[in-house]
Amino acid sequence: MVSISQPEIRTPRPQRVIYVERQGTLDGNLGDSPMDAQNTLHLALDKQGLTNRISYGISMMPDGMGLDTTRAPRYRGGYVLTDDAPLPADPDLQEGIFDAGKMAVFTYTGGWEGLGEAWGTVLGEAFPASGFTMRPGTWFETYLDDPSVTPTDQLRTEICLPIE
């Protein structure tokens, strides 16, 4: 059983993000695309000297979690930027303004290996019980803690779903 908080309603301000995008497969599976995107992202951030310009990590699923099986779901692994300075050109990196809109935010506490089960609990139990209505929009996770200083069982991840 995973630990999931009651939902909190938020409307985050638009944020400038830097990210790497990868695609899953037509069966709705993200497969290795999140790991590939994150690895590419961290290498590019190090290569470009951008690690001092980022705040918290964010994983964005603009197509939900593969619910539309007519196209392969996209995954964007990224970070919120801390400044408005121009970015160096890098073929691996994209930037944009992420405007999430109104969200139901569930906090999962535990290791990242449990995120699949956490999403299952949110989508299968917690969200339906909340009474909220989903709207089209990007599903995303934010990572609140640094795994190099926070014990694995205390890592906090926000699971965010767009609502009306």
Long-range contacts (C-beta under 8 A, 24 or more apart in sequence): 2-108, 2-110, 2-114, 2-117, 2-118, 2-121, 3-108, 3-109, 3-110, 4-106, 4-107, 4-108, 4-118, 4-121, 4-122, 4-126, 4-159, 5-106, 5-107, 5-108, 5-109, 6-106, 6-126, 7-104, 7-105, 7-106, 7-126, 7-127, 7-130, 7-132, 8-104, 8-105, 8-107, 9-102, 9-103, 9-104, 9-105, 9-163, 10-102, 10-103, 10-105, 10-160, 11-100, 11-101, 11-102, 11-103, 12-100, 12-103, 14-97, 14-98, 14-99, 15-80, 15-81, 15-97, 15-98, 16-80, 16-81, 16-84, 16-95, 16-96, 16-97, 16-98, 17-58, 17-60, 17-78, 17-79, 17-80, 17-81, 17-95, 17-96, 17-97, 17-98, 18-45, 18-50, 18-54, 18-78, 18-79, 18-81, 18-87, 18-93, 18-94, 18-95, 19-58, 19-60, 19-76, 19-77, 19-78, 19-79, 19-93, 19-94, 19-95, 19-96, 20-44, 20-76, 20-77, 20-78, 20-92, 20-93, 20-94, 21-74, 21-75, 21-76, 21-94, 22-74, 22-75, 22-77, 23-72, 23-73, 23-74, 23-75, 24-66, 24-72, 24-73, 24-74, 24-75, 25-72, 26-69, 26-70, 26-71, 26-72, 27-66, 27-69, 28-65, 28-66, 28-67, 28-68, 28-69, 28-73, 29-66, 29-73, 30-61, 30-65, 30-66, 30-73, 30-75, 33-75, 34-59, 34-75, 34-77, 37-75, 37-76, 37-77, 38-77, 40-92, 41-77, 41-78, 41-79, 41-92, 41-93, 43-92, 44-90, 44-92, 44-93, 45-79, 45-93, 47-90, 48-87, 48-88, 48-90, 48-93, 50-87, 50-88, 53-81, 53-82, 53-83, 53-85, 54-79, 54-80, 54-81, 54-82, 55-79, 55-80, 55-81, 55-82, 56-80, 56-142, 56-143, 56-144, 57-142, 57-143, 58-98, 58-140, 58-141, 58-142, 58-143, 59-140, 59-141, 59-143, 60-98, 60-138, 60-139, 60-140, 61-138, 61-139, 61-140, 62-138, 64-139, 65-119, 65-123, 65-139, 98-138, 98-140, 100-137, 100-138, 100-140, 100-160, 100-162, 101-135, 101-137, 101-162, 102-135, 102-162, 102-163, 102-164, 103-160, 103-161, 103-162, 103-163, 104-130, 104-132, 104-160, 104-161, 104-163, 105-158, 105-159, 105-160, 106-158, 106-159, 106-160, 106-161, 107-144, 107-156, 107-157, 107-158, 107-159, 108-156, 108-157, 108-158, 108-159, 109-153, 109-154, 109-155, 109-156, 109-157, 110-152, 110-153, 110-155, 111-152, 111-153, 111-155, 112-147, 112-155, 112-157, 115-141, 115-157, 118-157, 118-159, 119-159, 122-159, 122-161, 127-161, 132-161, 132-163, 132-164, 133-163, 133-164, 134-161, 134-162, 134-163, 134-164, 135-162, 135-163, 135-164, 136-162, 137-162, 138-162
